[in-house]
Amino acid sequence: MNFKFIVAMAIFIIVSMFNLVLVDAQTTTAPLTPTTGTTTTTTSPPATSG
């Protein structure tokens, strides 16, 4: 029972972390993925300069 409880807690933590990542990805895609951050900065130079 202790092992099952530990596994359940681990799954819960992993799911919660994925939920946080998904929410962050929906709200702001730049910080989590550096590739999108670089593409957004390169595609919009006036926003960065201005």
mmJSON file of the N, C-alpha and C atoms, coordinates in Angstrom:
{"data_MODEL":{"atom_site":{
"group_PDB":["ATOM","ATOM","ATOM","ATOM","ATOM","ATOM","ATOM","ATOM","ATOM","ATOM","ATOM","ATOM","ATOM","ATOM","ATOM","ATOM","ATOM","ATOM","ATOM","ATOM","ATOM","ATOM","ATOM","ATOM","ATOM","ATOM","ATOM","ATOM","ATOM","ATOM","ATOM","ATOM","ATOM","ATOM","ATOM","ATOM","ATOM","ATOM","ATOM","ATOM","ATOM","ATOM","ATOM","ATOM","ATOM","ATOM","ATOM","ATOM","ATOM","ATOM","ATOM","ATOM","ATOM","ATOM","ATOM","ATOM","ATOM","ATOM","ATOM","ATOM","ATOM","ATOM","ATOM","ATOM","ATOM","ATOM","ATOM","ATOM","ATOM","ATOM","ATOM","ATOM","ATOM","ATOM","ATOM","ATOM","ATOM","ATOM","ATOM","ATOM","ATOM","ATOM","ATOM","ATOM","ATOM","ATOM","ATOM","ATOM","ATOM","ATOM","ATOM","ATOM","ATOM","ATOM","ATOM","ATOM","ATOM","ATOM","ATOM","ATOM","ATOM","ATOM","ATOM","ATOM","ATOM","ATOM","ATOM","ATOM","ATOM","ATOM","ATOM","ATOM","ATOM","ATOM","ATOM","ATOM","ATOM","ATOM","ATOM","ATOM","ATOM","ATOM","ATOM","ATOM","ATOM","ATOM","ATOM","ATOM","ATOM","ATOM","ATOM","ATOM","ATOM","ATOM","ATOM","ATOM","ATOM","ATOM","ATOM","ATOM","ATOM","ATOM","ATOM","ATOM","ATOM","ATOM","ATOM","ATOM","ATOM","ATOM"],
"id":[1,2,3,4,5,6,7,8,9,10,11,12,13,14,15,16,17,18,19,20,21,22,23,24,25,26,27,28,29,30,31,32,33,34,35,36,37,38,39,40,41,42,43,44,45,46,47,48,49,50,51,52,53,54,55,56,57,58,59,60,61,62,63,64,65,66,67,68,69,70,71,72,73,74,75,76,77,78,79,80,81,82,83,84,85,86,87,88,89,90,91,92,93,94,95,96,97,98,99,100,101,102,103,104,105,106,107,108,109,110,111,112,113,114,115,116,117,118,119,120,121,122,123,124,125,126,127,128,129,130,131,132,133,134,135,136,137,138,139,140,141,142,143,144,145,146,147,148,149,150],
"type_symbol":["N","C","C","N","C","C","N","C","C","N","C","C","N","C","C","N","C","C","N","C","C","N","C","C","N","C","C","N","C","C","N","C","C","N","C","C","N","C","C","N","C","C","N","C","C","N","C","C","N","C","C","N","C","C","N","C","C","N","C","C","N","C","C","N","C","C","N","C","C","N","C","C","N","C","C","N","C","C","N","C","C","N","C","C","N","C","C","N","C","C","N","C","C","N","C","C","N","C","C","N","C","C","N","C","C","N","C","C","N","C","C","N","C","C","N","C","C","N","C","C","N","C","C","N","C","C","N","C","C","N","C","C","N","C","C","N","C","C","N","C","C","N","C","C","N","C","C","N","C","C"],
"label_atom_id":["N","CA","C","N","CA","C","N","CA","C","N","CA","C","N","CA","C","N","CA","C","N","CA","C","N","CA","C","N","CA","C","N","CA","C","N","CA","C","N","CA","C","N","CA","C","N","CA","C","N","CA","C","N","CA","C","N","CA","C","N","CA","C","N","CA","C","N","CA","C","N","CA","C","N","CA","C","N","CA","C","N","CA","C","N","CA","C","N","CA","C","N","CA","C","N","CA","C","N","CA","C","N","CA","C","N","CA","C","N","CA","C","N","CA","C","N","CA","C","N","CA","C","N","CA","C","N","CA","C","N","CA","C","N","CA","C","N","CA","C","N","CA","C","N","CA","C","N","CA","C","N","CA","C","N","CA","C","N","CA","C","N","CA","C","N","CA","C","N","CA","C","N","CA","C"],
"label_alt_id":[null,null,null,null,null,null,null,null,null,null,null,null,null,null,null,null,null,null,null,null,null,null,null,null,null,null,null,null,null,null,null,null,null,null,null,null,null,null,null,null,null,null,null,null,null,null,null,null,null,null,null,null,null,null,null,null,null,null,null,null,null,null,null,null,null,null,null,null,null,null,null,null,null,null,null,null,null,null,null,null,null,null,null,null,null,null,null,null,null,null,null,null,null,null,null,null,null,null,null,null,null,null,null,null,null,null,null,null,null,null,null,null,null,null,null,null,null,null,null,null,null,null,null,null,null,null,null,null,null,null,null,null,null,null,null,null,null,null,null,null,null,null,null,null,null,null,null,null,null,null],
"label_comp_id":["MET","MET","MET","ASN","ASN","ASN","PHE","PHE","PHE","LYS","LYS","LYS","PHE","PHE","PHE","ILE","ILE","ILE","VAL","VAL","VAL","ALA","ALA","ALA","MET","MET","MET","ALA","ALA","ALA","ILE","ILE","ILE","PHE","PHE","PHE","ILE","ILE","ILE","ILE","ILE","ILE","VAL","VAL","VAL","SER","SER","SER","MET","MET","MET","PHE","PHE","PHE","ASN","ASN","ASN","LEU","LEU","LEU","VAL","VAL","VAL","LEU","LEU","LEU","VAL","VAL","VAL","ASP","ASP","ASP","ALA","ALA","ALA","GLN","GLN","GLN","THR","THR","THR","THR","THR","THR","THR","THR","THR","ALA","ALA","ALA","PRO","PRO","PRO","LEU","LEU","LEU","THR","THR","THR","PRO","PRO","PRO","THR","THR","THR","THR","THR","THR","GLY","GLY","GLY","THR","THR","THR","THR","THR","THR","THR","THR","THR","THR","THR","THR","THR","THR","THR","THR","THR","THR","SER","SER","SER","PRO","PRO","PRO","PRO","PRO","PRO","ALA","ALA","ALA","THR","THR","THR","SER","SER","SER","GLY","GLY","GLY"],
"label_asym_id":["A","A","A","A","A","A","A","A","A","A","A","A","A","A","A","A","A","A","A","A","A","A","A","A","A","A","A","A","A","A","A","A","A","A","A","A","A","A","A","A","A","A","A","A","A","A","A","A","A","A","A","A","A","A","A","A","A","A","A","A","A","A","A","A","A","A","A","A","A","A","A","A","A","A","A","A","A","A","A","A","A","A","A","A","A","A","A","A","A","A","A","A","A","A","A","A","A","A","A","A","A","A","A","A","A","A","A","A","A","A","A","A","A","A","A","A","A","A","A","A","A","A","A","A","A","A","A","A","A","A","A","A","A","A","A","A","A","A","A","A","A","A","A","A","A","A","A","A","A","A"],
"label_entity_id":["1","1","1","1","1","1","1","1","1","1","1","1","1","1","1","1","1","1","1","1","1","1","1","1","1","1","1","1","1","1","1","1","1","1","1","1","1","1","1","1","1","1","1","1","1","1","1","1","1","1","1","1","1","1","1","1","1","1","1","1","1","1","1","1","1","1","1","1","1","1","1","1","1","1","1","1","1","1","1","1","1","1","1","1","1","1","1","1","1","1","1","1","1","1","1","1","1","1","1","1","1","1","1","1","1","1","1","1","1","1","1","1","1","1","1","1","1","1","1","1","1","1","1","1","1","1","1","1","1","1","1","1","1","1","1","1","1","1","1","1","1","1","1","1","1","1","1","1","1","1"],
"label_seq_id":[1,1,1,2,2,2,3,3,3,4,4,4,5,5,5,6,6,6,7,7,7,8,8,8,9,9,9,10,10,10,11,11,11,12,12,12,13,13,13,14,14,14,15,15,15,16,16,16,17,17,17,18,18,18,19,19,19,20,20,20,21,21,21,22,22,22,23,23,23,24,24,24,25,25,25,26,26,26,27,27,27,28,28,28,29,29,29,30,30,30,31,31,31,32,32,32,33,33,33,34,34,34,35,35,35,36,36,36,37,37,37,38,38,38,39,39,39,40,40,40,41,41,41,42,42,42,43,43,43,44,44,44,45,45,45,46,46,46,47,47,47,48,48,48,49,49,49,50,50,50],
"pdbx_PDB_ins_code":[null,null,null,null,null,null,null,null,null,null,null,null,null,null,null,null,null,null,null,null,null,null,null,null,null,null,null,null,null,null,null,null,null,null,null,null,null,null,null,null,null,null,null,null,null,null,null,null,null,null,null,null,null,null,null,null,null,null,null,null,null,null,null,null,null,null,null,null,null,null,null,null,null,null,null,null,null,null,null,null,null,null,null,null,null,null,null,null,null,null,null,null,null,null,null,null,null,null,null,null,null,null,null,null,null,null,null,null,null,null,null,null,null,null,null,null,null,null,null,null,null,null,null,null,null,null,null,null,null,null,null,null,null,null,null,null,null,null,null,null,null,null,null,null,null,null,null,null,null,null],
"Cartn_x":[0.842,0.0,0.881,1.986,2.878,3.458,3.828,4.385,3.348,2.115,1.048,0.824,0.894,0.696,1.802,3.034,4.164,4.014,3.616,3.422,2.305,1.224,0.104,0.543,1.33,1.812,2.733,3.591,4.494,3.702,2.694,1.858,1.14,0.64,-0.063,0.872,2.094,3.07,3.416,3.617,3.956,2.806,1.58,0.416,0.291,0.515,0.417,1.49,2.69,3.752,3.4,2.844,2.433,1.331,0.407,-0.661,-0.081,0.898,1.539,2.23,2.917,3.612,2.616,1.494,0.488,-0.112,-0.406,-0.982,0.005,1.287,2.303,2.434,2.351,2.476,1.302,0.111,-1.06,-0.985,-0.528,-0.485,0.713,1.902,3.11,3.984,4.164,4.921,6.413,6.814,8.223,9.154,8.886,9.896,10.229,9.231,9.489,10.292,10.0,10.702,11.587,12.903,13.817,13.782,13.406,13.358,12.27,11.096,10.015,10.374,11.077,11.49,12.425,13.375,14.318,13.605,12.669,11.965,11.088,10.443,9.572,10.405,11.585,12.438,12.988,13.327,13.888,12.798,11.592,10.521,9.997,10.141,9.628,10.744,11.651,12.731,12.241,11.211,10.774,10.268,9.674,9.175,10.333,11.432,12.58,13.333,13.487,14.251,13.427,12.128,11.306,10.809],
"Cartn_y":[-1.201,0.0,1.257,1.196,2.351,2.616,1.532,1.693,2.3,1.815,2.363,3.837,4.169,5.564,6.451,5.963,6.721,6.893,5.827,5.906,6.89,6.842,7.757,9.209,9.453,10.81,11.268,10.358,10.709,11.053,10.249,10.51,11.847,12.114,13.375,14.565,14.45,15.535,15.742,14.643,14.742,15.385,14.959,15.527,17.015,17.381,18.794,19.61,19.045,19.748,19.917,18.872,18.979,20.016,20.072,21.069,22.475,22.686,24.004,24.349,23.363,23.603,23.942,23.214,23.477,24.861,25.236,26.561,27.648,27.459,28.436,28.506,27.363,27.337,28.062,27.921,28.588,30.094,30.51,31.948,32.6,32.063,32.641,31.507,31.448,30.346,30.643,31.886,32.254,31.66,31.827,31.466,29.971,29.108,27.679,27.153,27.631,27.136,28.248,28.129,29.177,29.345,28.294,28.386,29.364,29.275,30.195,31.602,31.713,33.026,33.695,32.927,33.499,33.834,32.987,33.241,34.482,34.641,35.804,37.08,37.031,38.223,38.538,37.494,37.727,38.185,37.654,38.023,39.419,39.872,41.196,42.064,42.568,43.435,44.781,45.413,46.708,46.611,45.475,45.306,45.275,44.617,44.522,45.854,46.491,47.742,48.891,48.924,50.033,49.792],
"Cartn_z":[0.0,0.0,0.0,0.718,0.741,-0.647,-1.339,-2.683,-3.626,-3.55,-4.394,-4.068,-2.79,-2.393,-2.958,-2.907,-3.449,-4.958,-5.636,-7.087,-7.42,-6.651,-6.889,-6.688,-5.651,-5.403,-6.53,-7.007,-8.102,-9.363,-9.672,-10.847,-10.688,-9.482,-9.233,-9.432,-8.935,-9.083,-10.556,-11.279,-12.701,-13.476,-13.18,-13.868,-13.557,-12.298,-11.924,-12.641,-12.759,-13.469,-14.945,-15.558,-16.953,-17.11,-16.134,-16.195,-16.134,-15.26,-15.167,-16.479,-17.069,-18.332,-19.435,-19.481,-20.506,-20.323,-19.084,-18.825,-19.228,-18.882,-19.265,-20.785,-21.434,-22.888,-23.537,-22.959,-23.52,-23.299,-22.117,-21.815,-22.496,-22.265,-22.867,-23.389,-24.698,-25.291,-25.311,-25.074,-25.238,-24.177,-22.862,-21.864,-21.808,-22.016,-21.883,-23.064,-24.268,-25.45,-26.007,-25.849,-26.324,-27.838,-28.559,-30.019,-30.443,-29.829,-30.181,-29.734,-28.608,-28.127,-29.119,-29.66,-30.616,-31.92,-32.334,-33.586,-33.452,-32.3,-32.117,-32.108,-31.476,-31.424,-32.815,-33.583,-34.912,-35.878,-35.728,-36.65,-36.343,-35.097,-34.742,-34.155,-34.998,-34.494,-33.949,-34.53,-33.993,-32.558,-32.21,-30.85,-29.863,-30.248,-29.348,-29.302,-30.476,-30.518,-29.942,-30.277,-29.818,-28.436],
"occupancy":[1.0,1.0,1.0,1.0,1.0,1.0,1.0,1.0,1.0,1.0,1.0,1.0,1.0,1.0,1.0,1.0,1.0,1.0,1.0,1.0,1.0,1.0,1.0,1.0,1.0,1.0,1.0,1.0,1.0,1.0,1.0,1.0,1.0,1.0,1.0,1.0,1.0,1.0,1.0,1.0,1.0,1.0,1.0,1.0,1.0,1.0,1.0,1.0,1.0,1.0,1.0,1.0,1.0,1.0,1.0,1.0,1.0,1.0,1.0,1.0,1.0,1.0,1.0,1.0,1.0,1.0,1.0,1.0,1.0,1.0,1.0,1.0,1.0,1.0,1.0,1.0,1.0,1.0,1.0,1.0,1.0,1.0,1.0,1.0,1.0,1.0,1.0,1.0,1.0,1.0,1.0,1.0,1.0,1.0,1.0,1.0,1.0,1.0,1.0,1.0,1.0,1.0,1.0,1.0,1.0,1.0,1.0,1.0,1.0,1.0,1.0,1.0,1.0,1.0,1.0,1.0,1.0,1.0,1.0,1.0,1.0,1.0,1.0,1.0,1.0,1.0,1.0,1.0,1.0,1.0,1.0,1.0,1.0,1.0,1.0,1.0,1.0,1.0,1.0,1.0,1.0,1.0,1.0,1.0,1.0,1.0,1.0,1.0,1.0,1.0],
"B_iso_or_equiv":[0.0,0.0,0.0,0.0,0.0,0.0,0.0,0.0,0.0,0.0,0.0,0.0,0.0,0.0,0.0,0.0,0.0,0.0,0.0,0.0,0.0,0.0,0.0,0.0,0.0,0.0,0.0,0.0,0.0,0.0,0.0,0.0,0.0,0.0,0.0,0.0,0.0,0.0,0.0,0.0,0.0,0.0,0.0,0.0,0.0,0.0,0.0,0.0,0.0,0.0,0.0,0.0,0.0,0.0,0.0,0.0,0.0,0.0,0.0,0.0,0.0,0.0,0.0,0.0,0.0,0.0,0.0,0.0,0.0,0.0,0.0,0.0,0.0,0.0,0.0,0.0,0.0,0.0,0.0,0.0,0.0,0.0,0.0,0.0,0.0,0.0,0.0,0.0,0.0,0.0,0.0,0.0,0.0,0.0,0.0,0.0,0.0,0.0,0.0,0.0,0.0,0.0,0.0,0.0,0.0,0.0,0.0,0.0,0.0,0.0,0.0,0.0,0.0,0.0,0.0,0.0,0.0,0.0,0.0,0.0,0.0,0.0,0.0,0.0,0.0,0.0,0.0,0.0,0.0,0.0,0.0,0.0,0.0,0.0,0.0,0.0,0.0,0.0,0.0,0.0,0.0,0.0,0.0,0.0,0.0,0.0,0.0,0.0,0.0,0.0],
"pdbx_formal_charge":[null,null,null,null,null,null,null,null,null,null,null,null,null,null,null,null,null,null,null,null,null,null,null,null,null,null,null,null,null,null,null,null,null,null,null,null,null,null,null,null,null,null,null,null,null,null,null,null,null,null,null,null,null,null,null,null,null,null,null,null,null,null,null,null,null,null,null,null,null,null,null,null,null,null,null,null,null,null,null,null,null,null,null,null,null,null,null,null,null,null,null,null,null,null,null,null,null,null,null,null,null,null,null,null,null,null,null,null,null,null,null,null,null,null,null,null,null,null,null,null,null,null,null,null,null,null,null,null,null,null,null,null,null,null,null,null,null,null,null,null,null,null,null,null,null,null,null,null,null,null],
"auth_seq_id":[1,1,1,2,2,2,3,3,3,4,4,4,5,5,5,6,6,6,7,7,7,8,8,8,9,9,9,10,10,10,11,11,11,12,12,12,13,13,13,14,14,14,15,15,15,16,16,16,17,17,17,18,18,18,19,19,19,20,20,20,21,21,21,22,22,22,23,23,23,24,24,24,25,25,25,26,26,26,27,27,27,28,28,28,29,29,29,30,30,30,31,31,31,32,32,32,33,33,33,34,34,34,35,35,35,36,36,36,37,37,37,38,38,38,39,39,39,40,40,40,41,41,41,42,42,42,43,43,43,44,44,44,45,45,45,46,46,46,47,47,47,48,48,48,49,49,49,50,50,50],
"auth_comp_id":["MET","MET","MET","ASN","ASN","ASN","PHE","PHE","PHE","LYS","LYS","LYS","PHE","PHE","PHE","ILE","ILE","ILE","VAL","VAL","VAL","ALA","ALA","ALA","MET","MET","MET","ALA","ALA","ALA","ILE","ILE","ILE","PHE","PHE","PHE","ILE","ILE","ILE","ILE","ILE","ILE","VAL","VAL","VAL","SER","SER","SER","MET","MET","MET","PHE","PHE","PHE","ASN","ASN","ASN","LEU","LEU","LEU","VAL","VAL","VAL","LEU","LEU","LEU","VAL","VAL","VAL","ASP","ASP","ASP","ALA","ALA","ALA","GLN","GLN","GLN","THR","THR","THR","THR","THR","THR","THR","THR","THR","ALA","ALA","ALA","PRO","PRO","PRO","LEU","LEU","LEU","THR","THR","THR","PRO","PRO","PRO","THR","THR","THR","THR","THR","THR","GLY","GLY","GLY","THR","THR","THR","THR","THR","THR","THR","THR","THR","THR","THR","THR","THR","THR","THR","THR","THR","THR","SER","SER","SER","PRO","PRO","PRO","PRO","PRO","PRO","ALA","ALA","ALA","THR","THR","THR","SER","SER","SER","GLY","GLY","GLY"],
"auth_asym_id":["A","A","A","A","A","A","A","A","A","A","A","A","A","A","A","A","A","A","A","A","A","A","A","A","A","A","A","A","A","A","A","A","A","A","A","A","A","A","A","A","A","A","A","A","A","A","A","A","A","A","A","A","A","A","A","A","A","A","A","A","A","A","A","A","A","A","A","A","A","A","A","A","A","A","A","A","A","A","A","A","A","A","A","A","A","A","A","A","A","A","A","A","A","A","A","A","A","A","A","A","A","A","A","A","A","A","A","A","A","A","A","A","A","A","A","A","A","A","A","A","A","A","A","A","A","A","A","A","A","A","A","A","A","A","A","A","A","A","A","A","A","A","A","A","A","A","A","A","A","A"],
"auth_atom_id":["N","CA","C","N","CA","C","N","CA","C","N","CA","C","N","CA","C","N","CA","C","N","CA","C","N","CA","C","N","CA","C","N","CA","C","N","CA","C","N","CA","C","N","CA","C","N","CA","C","N","CA","C","N","CA","C","N","CA","C","N","CA","C","N","CA","C","N","CA","C","N","CA","C","N","CA","C","N","CA","C","N","CA","C","N","CA","C","N","CA","C","N","CA","C","N","CA","C","N","CA","C","N","CA","C","N","CA","C","N","CA","C","N","CA","C","N","CA","C","N","CA","C","N","CA","C","N","CA","C","N","CA","C","N","CA","C","N","CA","C","N","CA","C","N","CA","C","N","CA","C","N","CA","C","N","CA","C","N","CA","C","N","CA","C","N","CA","C","N","CA","C","N","CA","C"],
"pdbx_PDB_model_num":[1,1,1,1,1,1,1,1,1,1,1,1,1,1,1,1,1,1,1,1,1,1,1,1,1,1,1,1,1,1,1,1,1,1,1,1,1,1,1,1,1,1,1,1,1,1,1,1,1,1,1,1,1,1,1,1,1,1,1,1,1,1,1,1,1,1,1,1,1,1,1,1,1,1,1,1,1,1,1,1,1,1,1,1,1,1,1,1,1,1,1,1,1,1,1,1,1,1,1,1,1,1,1,1,1,1,1,1,1,1,1,1,1,1,1,1,1,1,1,1,1,1,1,1,1,1,1,1,1,1,1,1,1,1,1,1,1,1,1,1,1,1,1,1,1,1,1,1,1,1]
}}}
